[in-house]
Amino acid sequence: MNTKLNQIDARIEKLKAQRAAALARETQKEQKKFFREAIAIGTWLKNQHPDQWERILLTIKKQESSKKPPPI
């Protein structure tokens, strides 16, 4: 009886691990899709509206430089 329960518990753990791996793969696919789309949009914007592209880059650089470093 105890052996059967141990086998079931082992199977549950294996299924949980498979589920976690599948979720990680799906998340990774979604992230890759997001970044591909962002690159495509950025490329289009840079080619079609270079003046706006430059303004956006300057805004991003200002925001990054104004961020305070985390306290130690």
Biotite code that builds the C-alpha atoms (Angstrom):
import biotite.structure as struc

atoms = struc.array([
    struc.Atom([0.000, 0.000, 0.000], chain_id="A", res_id=1, res_name="MET", atom_name="CA", element="C"),
    struc.Atom([2.765, 2.438, 0.985], chain_id="A", res_id=2, res_name="ASN", atom_name="CA", element="C"),
    struc.Atom([4.692, 1.656, -2.218], chain_id="A", res_id=3, res_name="THR", atom_name="CA", element="C"),
    struc.Atom([1.657, 2.532, -4.316], chain_id="A", res_id=4, res_name="LYS", atom_name="CA", element="C"),
    struc.Atom([1.298, 5.881, -2.531], chain_id="A", res_id=5, res_name="LEU", atom_name="CA", element="C"),
    struc.Atom([4.992, 6.630, -3.058], chain_id="A", res_id=6, res_name="ASN", atom_name="CA", element="C"),
    struc.Atom([4.612, 5.902, -6.779], chain_id="A", res_id=7, res_name="GLN", atom_name="CA", element="C"),
    struc.Atom([1.608, 8.223, -6.990], chain_id="A", res_id=8, res_name="ILE", atom_name="CA", element="C"),
    struc.Atom([3.482, 10.960, -5.109], chain_id="A", res_id=9, res_name="ASP", atom_name="CA", element="C"),
    struc.Atom([6.465, 10.572, -7.434], chain_id="A", res_id=10, res_name="ALA", atom_name="CA", element="C"),
    struc.Atom([4.167, 10.819, -10.463], chain_id="A", res_id=11, res_name="ARG", atom_name="CA", element="C"),
    struc.Atom([2.550, 13.973, -9.049], chain_id="A", res_id=12, res_name="ILE", atom_name="CA", element="C"),
    struc.Atom([5.954, 15.587, -8.549], chain_id="A", res_id=13, res_name="GLU", atom_name="CA", element="C"),
    struc.Atom([6.994, 14.630, -12.079], chain_id="A", res_id=14, res_name="LYS", atom_name="CA", element="C"),
    struc.Atom([3.801, 16.136, -13.512], chain_id="A", res_id=15, res_name="LEU", atom_name="CA", element="C"),
    struc.Atom([4.313, 19.318, -11.492], chain_id="A", res_id=16, res_name="LYS", atom_name="CA", element="C"),
    struc.Atom([7.833, 19.636, -12.889], chain_id="A", res_id=17, res_name="ALA", atom_name="CA", element="C"),
    struc.Atom([6.566, 19.068, -16.439], chain_id="A", res_id=18, res_name="GLN", atom_name="CA", element="C"),
    struc.Atom([3.876, 21.704, -15.921], chain_id="A", res_id=19, res_name="ARG", atom_name="CA", element="C"),
    struc.Atom([6.409, 24.229, -14.605], chain_id="A", res_id=20, res_name="ALA", atom_name="CA", element="C"),
    struc.Atom([8.692, 23.566, -17.590], chain_id="A", res_id=21, res_name="ALA", atom_name="CA", element="C"),
    struc.Atom([5.799, 24.005, -20.036], chain_id="A", res_id=22, res_name="ALA", atom_name="CA", element="C"),
    struc.Atom([4.819, 27.299, -18.385], chain_id="A", res_id=23, res_name="LEU", atom_name="CA", element="C"),
    struc.Atom([8.420, 28.513, -18.574], chain_id="A", res_id=24, res_name="ALA", atom_name="CA", element="C"),
    struc.Atom([8.588, 27.669, -22.294], chain_id="A", res_id=25, res_name="ARG", atom_name="CA", element="C"),
    struc.Atom([5.307, 29.476, -22.939], chain_id="A", res_id=26, res_name="GLU", atom_name="CA", element="C"),
    struc.Atom([6.488, 32.552, -21.039], chain_id="A", res_id=27, res_name="THR", atom_name="CA", element="C"),
    struc.Atom([9.726, 32.540, -22.993], chain_id="A", res_id=28, res_name="GLN", atom_name="CA", element="C"),
    struc.Atom([7.804, 32.340, -26.289], chain_id="A", res_id=29, res_name="LYS", atom_name="CA", element="C"),
    struc.Atom([5.635, 35.296, -25.264], chain_id="A", res_id=30, res_name="GLU", atom_name="CA", element="C"),
    struc.Atom([8.699, 37.344, -24.287], chain_id="A", res_id=31, res_name="GLN", atom_name="CA", element="C"),
    struc.Atom([10.409, 36.597, -27.598], chain_id="A", res_id=32, res_name="LYS", atom_name="CA", element="C"),
    struc.Atom([7.256, 37.607, -29.488], chain_id="A", res_id=33, res_name="LYS", atom_name="CA", element="C"),
    struc.Atom([7.005, 40.850, -27.502], chain_id="A", res_id=34, res_name="PHE", atom_name="CA", element="C"),
    struc.Atom([10.631, 41.764, -28.221], chain_id="A", res_id=35, res_name="PHE", atom_name="CA", element="C"),
    struc.Atom([10.324, 40.893, -31.923], chain_id="A", res_id=36, res_name="ARG", atom_name="CA", element="C"),
    struc.Atom([7.284, 43.155, -32.170], chain_id="A", res_id=37, res_name="GLU", atom_name="CA", element="C"),
    struc.Atom([9.025, 45.941, -30.250], chain_id="A", res_id=38, res_name="ALA", atom_name="CA", element="C"),
    struc.Atom([12.032, 45.744, -32.577], chain_id="A", res_id=39, res_name="ILE", atom_name="CA", element="C"),
    struc.Atom([9.790, 45.818, -35.645], chain_id="A", res_id=40, res_name="ALA", atom_name="CA", element="C"),
    struc.Atom([7.894, 48.841, -34.333], chain_id="A", res_id=41, res_name="ILE", atom_name="CA", element="C"),
    struc.Atom([11.120, 50.615, -33.396], chain_id="A", res_id=42, res_name="GLY", atom_name="CA", element="C"),
    struc.Atom([12.613, 49.926, -36.811], chain_id="A", res_id=43, res_name="THR", atom_name="CA", element="C"),
    struc.Atom([9.507, 51.220, -38.554], chain_id="A", res_id=44, res_name="TRP", atom_name="CA", element="C"),
    struc.Atom([9.447, 54.344, -36.392], chain_id="A", res_id=45, res_name="LEU", atom_name="CA", element="C"),
    struc.Atom([13.145, 54.986, -37.002], chain_id="A", res_id=46, res_name="LYS", atom_name="CA", element="C"),
    struc.Atom([12.718, 54.648, -40.759], chain_id="A", res_id=47, res_name="ASN", atom_name="CA", element="C"),
    struc.Atom([9.420, 56.510, -41.124], chain_id="A", res_id=48, res_name="GLN", atom_name="CA", element="C"),
    struc.Atom([9.808, 59.229, -38.477], chain_id="A", res_id=49, res_name="HIS", atom_name="CA", element="C"),
    struc.Atom([13.485, 59.789, -37.655], chain_id="A", res_id=50, res_name="PRO", atom_name="CA", element="C"),
    struc.Atom([12.767, 63.080, -35.857], chain_id="A", res_id=51, res_name="ASP", atom_name="CA", element="C"),
    struc.Atom([10.407, 61.366, -33.417], chain_id="A", res_id=52, res_name="GLN", atom_name="CA", element="C"),
    struc.Atom([12.899, 58.522, -33.049], chain_id="A", res_id=53, res_name="TRP", atom_name="CA", element="C"),
    struc.Atom([15.577, 60.957, -31.883], chain_id="A", res_id=54, res_name="GLU", atom_name="CA", element="C"),
    struc.Atom([13.198, 62.611, -29.403], chain_id="A", res_id=55, res_name="ARG", atom_name="CA", element="C"),
    struc.Atom([12.235, 59.232, -27.975], chain_id="A", res_id=56, res_name="ILE", atom_name="CA", element="C"),
    struc.Atom([15.883, 58.214, -27.574], chain_id="A", res_id=57, res_name="LEU", atom_name="CA", element="C"),
    struc.Atom([16.686, 61.479, -25.795], chain_id="A", res_id=58, res_name="LEU", atom_name="CA", element="C"),
    struc.Atom([13.708, 61.000, -23.479], chain_id="A", res_id=59, res_name="THR", atom_name="CA", element="C"),
    struc.Atom([14.783, 57.450, -22.628], chain_id="A", res_id=60, res_name="ILE", atom_name="CA", element="C"),
    struc.Atom([18.371, 58.554, -21.969], chain_id="A", res_id=61, res_name="LYS", atom_name="CA", element="C"),
    struc.Atom([17.160, 61.358, -19.687], chain_id="A", res_id=62, res_name="LYS", atom_name="CA", element="C"),
    struc.Atom([14.962, 58.950, -17.740], chain_id="A", res_id=63, res_name="GLN", atom_name="CA", element="C"),
    struc.Atom([17.798, 56.458, -17.347], chain_id="A", res_id=64, res_name="GLU", atom_name="CA", element="C"),
    struc.Atom([20.240, 59.105, -16.161], chain_id="A", res_id=65, res_name="SER", atom_name="CA", element="C"),
    struc.Atom([17.758, 60.511, -13.637], chain_id="A", res_id=66, res_name="SER", atom_name="CA", element="C"),
    struc.Atom([17.218, 57.160, -11.934], chain_id="A", res_id=67, res_name="LYS", atom_name="CA", element="C"),
    struc.Atom([18.786, 57.028, -8.536], chain_id="A", res_id=68, res_name="LYS", atom_name="CA", element="C"),
    struc.Atom([21.073, 54.094, -7.783], chain_id="A", res_id=69, res_name="PRO", atom_name="CA", element="C"),
    struc.Atom([19.683, 51.690, -5.196], chain_id="A", res_id=70, res_name="PRO", atom_name="CA", element="C"),
    struc.Atom([20.868, 52.275, -1.619], chain_id="A", res_id=71, res_name="PRO", atom_name="CA", element="C"),
    struc.Atom([23.618, 50.027, -0.384], chain_id="A", res_id=72, res_name="ILE", atom_name="CA", element="C"),
])
